[in-house]
Amino acid sequence: MLVEKLEMILRYYKKSTHALRYWMLRQLPACRQMAPIMSDSLERKLSFRERVRLRFHLWVCIWCAWYLEHLQLMNESRRKRAAQISPPETSPPVVAAGDALSADACERLKRAVMRAEER
């Protein structure tokens, strides 16, 4: 008797949760509208309204939740790779004794590298 009541309550809970999610999915912005907000969330702090809309959308849309997880993974991987490729700017240049470049020469080299990277 108790088991049957618990099963009935669980069924009702699942149906009502499903109905609520379905209703919210129709009320919230489409995935196409949320994708740029998800990308922006990695680069800047979202406004309160954007955060709330995003949280609700992710609660009802599993595909966008997966998309955001993949965006976060790619962003983290990109940052780790960038840290491996370029050493921190604070490290002193490695030069042999007496072979150091002048400050003017270092500045010219930096500008040349920046111009090359822009192309």
N, C-alpha and C positions, 0 to 999 in steps of 0.2 A: 504494500500500500504506500509506504513512504517512498520507495524507489520509483514508483509510478508517478507520484507527485513531483519528485525531483526531476525526472525525465521530462515531464510536461513543462515544468518551469524552464528547464534548459532549452527545450524546443522553442518556447515562447521568446526567450531571451535572444536566441540566434535569429529568429525571424524578425524581431523588432530591430536588432542591430543591423541586419541586412537591409531592412526597409529604410532605416535612418541613413545609412551610408548611400543607398541608391538615391534618396531624396537630396542629400547633400551634394552628390555628384552632379545632379541636374542643376542645382542652385549655384555652385561654385564655377569659377572661370574654367575654360577648357584647358587641356594639357598644352596646347600650342601657346596659350597666353601665359602659362606658368613656367614654361621652359626658360625664357629669358630671365625670369625672376630667380630661378634656381641657379643659373649661371652667375647672375649678379650677386647672389648670396655668398659666393666664394671670394668675391673681390671687394665687397663693401658691406657695411652694416645695413640691413634692410630696415625700412620704417616699421612701426608697430603694425600698421594695417597689412603691409606686405608679409610680415612674419606670420600673422594670424591666418591670412588667406593661404599661405604656403603650408602651414601646419595642418589646417583642415583638409586641404587638397591631398597632402601626402597620407593623411589618415584614411582617405577613401580610395585613392588611386595607387595601386601597387606598382604599376608601370613607372609612374613618376618617382616613386620611392626608389626603385631600382636605378632609374636614370640618375637621380641625385647621388646615390652611392657610387655609381661609376664615375660621375664627374669629380667627386671628392677623391676617389682613388687615382684618377688620372692627374689631378692637380697635385696630390701628394707625391706621386711618382715623378712628375715634372720638376717639382722643387728639389727632391732628393738628387735627381740626375744633374740639375743645374749646380747644386752644391758640390757634387763630385767633379764636375768638369772645370769649374772656375774656383780657384782658391779664394779665400776671403781677401778683401782689399787691404786689410790691416797688416798682412804679412809683409815683411821687408823683402825686396827683390834679392834674389840669389846672384851674387856677382863675386868674381875673384878679387882678391886684394889689389887695389889700384886700377881696376877696370870699371869703376862705377861711372854711370852716365851723368851728365849735368842735369840739373832740374829742368832747364830749357829743352834739352833733348828728350827727356822723359815726357814732357808735356806734348811735344810734337808727335811722338810715337802714339800717345793716347788718342790724340785727335785723329791721326791716320787710321787707327783701329776702329774708332767710332764711325768714321766715314765709310769704311769698308763694310762694317756691320749693317749700316743703313741701306746699302745697295742690295 
